[in-house]
């Protein structure tokens, strides 16, 4: 299991996304982010929850969601 908290802007508002995810769920997450801030499109990973111990130490805020989604598939 891998969950990431995606944020935009400086307010820290965001959305949790379970990985692996479907394109529809990814689209819904980005729609929520667009409603938070549609000017600043810099999406960051601000928090993670994982069943793999210490995984969050290796996930950076600008990591590729597509790569994380692919990596989460075997989890």
Long-range contacts (C-beta under 8 A, 24 or more apart in sequence): 1-49, 1-50, 1-51, 1-72, 1-75, 2-48, 2-49, 2-50, 2-51, 2-52, 2-55, 2-68, 2-71, 2-72, 2-75, 3-48, 3-49, 3-50, 4-45, 4-47, 4-48, 4-59, 4-65, 4-68, 5-45, 5-46, 5-47, 5-48, 6-33, 6-43, 6-44, 6-45, 6-46, 6-65, 7-33, 7-36, 7-43, 7-44, 7-46, 8-33, 8-36, 8-37, 8-40, 8-41, 8-42, 8-43, 8-44, 9-36, 9-37, 9-40, 11-36, 11-37, 12-46, 14-46, 17-65, 19-65, 19-68, 19-69, 19-72, 20-69, 20-70, 20-72, 20-73, 20-75, 21-69, 26-65, 26-69, 50-75, 51-75
